[in-house]
């Protein structure tokens, strides 16, 4: 298997991804604790903020559609899913 290199763009502006990320391109913000990971999305889609996984035994409030939460007491990851009729934490 060949060794692969993944290059990350960096940003020092809190809560702001680098300008011009292409679809699937990763970037990291080193100012926040914990650092935030950004990934380019297709044009016209909204990038969620915060994109980081929240680690806690209770869900983050208020949740943001698409937000990830790792339930540290259950050892499971959930995403906040919103459709036309409801919103709920769904196991990933």
C-alpha positions, -999 to +999 in steps of 0.1 A: +000+000+000+014+034-010+019+061+016-004+091+011-001+127+023-030+148+033-023+185+033-044+208+056-049+245+051-046+265+083-064+295+097-057+317+127-091+335+126-115+321+152-146+305+139-138+312+103-127+286+077-100+296+051-114+312+020-116+291-011-118+256+003-128+232-025-151+203-019-135+178+005-105+199+012-096+199+049-085+229+070-077+233+107-082+264+130-054+263+156-067+293+177-097+276+195-095+249+221-101+223+210-090+231+175-117+231+148-116+210+116-132+225+085-140+206+053-149+222+020-185+216+010-202+218-025-211+253-036-244+265-023-243+244+009-239+260+043-209+251+065-219+243+100-204+262+129-192+246+151-181+217+130-162+201+159-175+170+177-188+179+212-177+154+239-200+153+269-224+130+288-252+154+280-261+168+245-250+203+235-277+230+237-289+245+216-281+219+189-273+229+153-285+208+124-257+184+114-238+189+147-219+159+160-220+149+197-200+120+213-219+108+243-190+100+267-212+079+290-225+057+263-194+057+240-216+066+210-217+094+184-249+112+174-258+139+149-286+164+153-310+156+124-337+180+113-363+171+086-396+187+076-414+173+106-390+169+135-356+172+150-337+147+171-303+132+180-296+102+156-269+077+163-242+078+136 
